[in-house]
Every structure is written in structure tokens, then in C-alpha cells.
Amino acid sequence: MTISVRRITLDPVVNITIAESVINDFSRQDINQPVCLDLSHCRAIDIGAGYRLGNLLRRLSSAGELTVQLPPEHYTEQTGSPNLFHLFTRSGLGPAIARHAKVITSGNVDVSSSLKEYYTRTLSRPSQNSVYIADAHLGAVDLEDEARFARLLTDLLRRVNVNVVTLDRRPLGDVIAFCFEATQNVLDHAAKSPLRDASSIFSYLALRYHAAASVPSEGDFAGYVKRAGRELSATKPLHWLEIVVNDDGNGIPARQTQNPEIYWSSIQAEEEALGQALSHSSVKIRAGDSKIRGSVAGLGFTRIRNSLRQLRAFASLRSGRCLATFDGLSTRRDEFYLHRGGFGLALGFMPGTAIQVVVPIIPDEKQQGLPFDQ
């Protein structure tokens, strides 16, 4: 008996619209055949596209054997190690491939073992403007003491790029507050009820530095970048700190309602659940499976919004079939804005929750590091 394999071949440039189209193609509830994701022609992955495809991989791998084909030039026989940084690691897709794919090839070479070993060995090491803290849902980083977390994050930020010299306004406290609350949400919610099998969950906090923003030609983020250039740094190009807190677990709507089937029912119910989670309503007390910190639960997103506002940052939150954005430069809205219809099509189901933030940085050539000690 021959089992048919569903093949997905991606274009040389993978943008958010393409990633969302692939997710949409798999939006039926059941995936009942092995999948091969062909990235052999891939030459560029836009910001925001990689984590979307990466989260989809957990769902594809649960249906059977997942095979991923990488470009042939990304394997060096001299070292036996893949050279995937620029194309895959910074996008978030490479680590997800290593976690979820059964078979990984580069050209005609099976690189499954070497790729998995590569990311196990190097993922958390700061290199070339990027660093990951993997498996946040397992408590890989101390999220019970914010002072200890602050010391760790400050050290990682310094290592990401020593030439980054200033963040607008009061950077360090707000960057720490955002990362602490968002990563703590992963610990508290990603792999808890109603998730049936948490064994293959992948989660991370990633910090990346960009000397220029790669933006789509239109949309909220494109408009934000243009306004940031005018309002924050009219005389020199802005640099950017990108922060991604991601997991491919429950997703906010399923966790909020304690109903894993919500992704196959009314989108209105899913949007309502996300709205509740974003506005002070915590599921912790009802679920009874995660720690209640402080006297009041449910203030994490309030603190996240306050930090984004102070940083004048842009945030995109993708969970289940929902997309919400926050514009830290906007004077008209101080909440996350829920987009209905996404990128011109109904959004498909993406496992988990990803919140991606870009923080504007004004370069100062006189400095040689982040002025976090001032």
C-alpha cells in the first residue's frame, strides 16, 4: 500500500501572505497524510512569516511523517553542520523544523541528525545579532523573580549587538517588563489544559537586532515604520530591536475557554475569547493549574500594553485564527486592535500564540553599547 504525501513547494521569497495562505490550506480539522515542505528554492523569509510556518509544523507533524527539504547550499560536508542563520534561524523557522520534522534533507543529503544537534548546541548562544531562550513553557528561564530575569535579559541584550546604542525613552525597564510578562504567559498557558498532548510543544523568547526594517508595502506595520521615521528620527535611519515570544501550544482562545474545539466553530466565539484575555480576564482561577502571582490575576496584558506604549513599539499578536496589533505611536487607540479578515482572506488555524514586537532604536555613533547602566 502506497501512502500519498502532500507536497508544499514554497517560492524563493516567503512573505507573510504566503505563510498565511499555507496555514489557510490546512485549516480543515483533520490532516490525515504525511507532508513534505519543500524549501529548496527559498532565498528569503520575511519578518513574521517564519514563526507562522514554524507553528504550523507541529500540527503537520502530528499527522504522520513530516519531511522538510532545505536549499542544497546550506549543508557543508567539511563540518557536517548546516549554515542556516541568515535564512532560517532569525526567522524562527529553522528551530521549528529541527523540533518537528522527522526527515530533513539538504540537496540529496539527510541532515536530520546534524540539524537537530546544531540547534540543540547553538540555539541559546548569542550570535550575529540574534539569541533564543528555548522551551520557555518548561521553565527554561527563571520567571518567578523579575530581578533575576532582568539581569539575564540585560546581559543578552548587550550581546545581541554592542553597536546598538539607545532605545527611545526609558528602554530597559519596559523591554524587561514586556519580555517577563509575555514569557510568563507561555509558562502559565501554552502547555496546560485543555491541551491533550504537550510532548512536542516548542516555545521561545527571541531577541534580534536589525539595522533596517524589512516591511511590506502596505498595512499597519508599513504605516507604523513610515511614521516612526518621521516622528522619532528624521535625520538618520532607525534601527530596530525585534522581540518574539512564541509557542505552538494551546493558543489564547482555547486556553481562555478551556475548549480545544473552538478553532473549528464560530470565529466570533474565538474573537470574543481573545478579547476577554486581552482585557484583564485571566483563566488561571478557573483552570486551577498555574500559579497566581500577586493579589490580582489577569494584569499581564495591561503591563504589556503599558510597556509597548512607553517604547512606542509595534506589536503583532497571532493566535489560533486571530490577529491583533498594537501601535505604540498611535494617539487614537491604546488597546490591541483585532483584525477581522486578516490579509485579505479568512485566517487559518495557527497552533499557539506568537507576539512579535519591533522597538525603534535611534543610533548614536558616539556610544559603543547599550546605555542600560545610566
RAZISUL-V611591 format. One line per field, one symbol per residue. psi: psi as a letter, one per 20 degrees, with the letter a starting at -180 (. if undefined). A space follows every 50 residues. Layout:
psi: ???
This chain:
psi: pppqpppopqrhooagggghggghhkiqhpokqqqooojijpiqoqphhg hghghhhgghhiibppppprqhijpohhijqqnjfhghghiihghhghgh qgppqocjpojgghgghghhhigippplkqqqoqlhijkiqojiohgghg gghgghhhhgoiiphqqqcnggghgggggggghhhgghhgjaqjphojhj qpqqpppqppiqpoqrhrrggghggghghghhnhiqqqrpppppoqqkcg qgggghikoijhijbphhhghhgghghimjoqiggghkjqpopaipqjjg hghgggghghilrpqppppdjqpqqpoiipihpkrpppppicljqpproo qappoppppppoqoihrkaplii.
